[in-house]
Amino acid sequence: MFMLMTYDVEAKRTTKFRKLLKRYLNHDQYSVFTGDITDAQAIELRRELSQLMIPGDKLTEISAANRQNVEVNHLSKSSSGKGEIKRTAVNDHRSDFSVL
């Protein structure tokens, strides 16, 4: 399956989460991790996260049966900061397994 995982935890605890998630997924940006993972690996990752988490920690998991079913868009604002955001579709993840 394809998984995207983010975390929002106290700054002093981010290293623990980053190290754990990097064992299973690709580190894309700050607290964002993505990649292909088996069901068994996902269960193990959730078990390890459960042991690491404390009340107040927030983790978000988004998963899909495969990366072909994932829609990715980059949102950006013009350099002037005016106007609506620009939405650009990104499809590299569908064929390049090192992306995302």
C-alpha positions in Angstrom: 0.0 0.0 0.0 1.0 3.6 -0.4 1.2 5.6 2.9 1.6 9.3 3.8 2.2 10.0 7.4 2.6 13.4 9.2 3.2 14.2 12.9 2.7 17.2 15.1 4.5 16.7 18.5 6.5 18.8 20.9 9.7 20.0 19.4 11.9 18.0 21.9 10.2 14.8 20.7 10.4 15.2 16.9 13.7 13.3 16.6 12.2 10.1 18.0 9.3 10.2 15.5 11.6 11.1 12.6 14.0 8.2 13.3 11.1 5.7 13.6 9.3 6.8 10.5 12.5 6.9 8.4 12.9 3.2 9.1 9.6 2.5 7.2 9.0 5.5 4.9 10.9 8.2 2.9 11.4 11.5 4.7 10.0 14.1 2.3 9.7 17.4 4.2 10.0 18.3 7.9 7.3 16.0 9.5 6.1 14.4 6.2 6.9 10.8 5.3 5.6 8.8 2.3 6.3 5.5 0.6 5.2 2.0 -0.2 4.7 -0.3 2.8 3.3 -3.8 3.3 0.3 -4.4 5.5 2.6 -6.2 8.0 5.0 -3.2 8.1 2.1 -0.8 8.5 0.9 -2.8 11.5 4.3 -2.9 13.0 4.8 0.9 12.4 1.5 1.6 14.1 2.5 -0.6 17.1 5.8 1.3 17.5 4.1 4.6 17.1 1.5 3.7 19.8 4.4 3.0 22.2 6.0 6.3 21.4 2.9 8.5 21.5 1.7 10.5 24.5 -1.6 12.4 25.0 -1.5 15.5 22.8 0.5 14.0 20.0 -1.1 14.2 16.6 -0.3 11.8 13.8 -2.1 11.7 10.5 -2.0 8.6 8.3 -3.3 8.6 4.7 -3.1 5.4 2.8 -4.2 4.0 -0.5 -4.2 0.5 -2.0 -1.5 1.7 -4.5 0.2 4.9 -5.6 -1.9 5.0 -8.8 -4.9 5.9 -6.8 -3.3 8.9 -5.1 -3.8 12.5 -6.3 -1.1 14.9 -5.4 -1.2 18.7 -5.9 1.2 21.4 -5.0 -0.4 24.6 -3.8 1.5 27.9 -4.2 0.9 31.6 -3.9 2.2 34.2 -6.3 5.4 36.0 -5.2 3.3 39.2 -4.7 1.2 37.3 -2.2 -2.0 38.4 -4.0 -4.7 36.4 -5.7 -5.8 32.9 -5.3 -3.5 29.9 -4.8 -2.2 28.0 -7.8 -2.9 24.3 -7.9 -0.4 22.2 -9.9 -0.9 18.4 -10.3 2.1 16.2 -9.6 2.2 12.8 -11.1 5.8 11.7 -10.6 4.8 9.4 -7.7 2.8 7.2 -10.0 6.0 6.0 -11.8 9.0 7.1 -9.9 9.2 5.2 -6.6 11.9 7.6 -5.2 9.6 10.6 -5.5 7.2 11.1 -2.6 
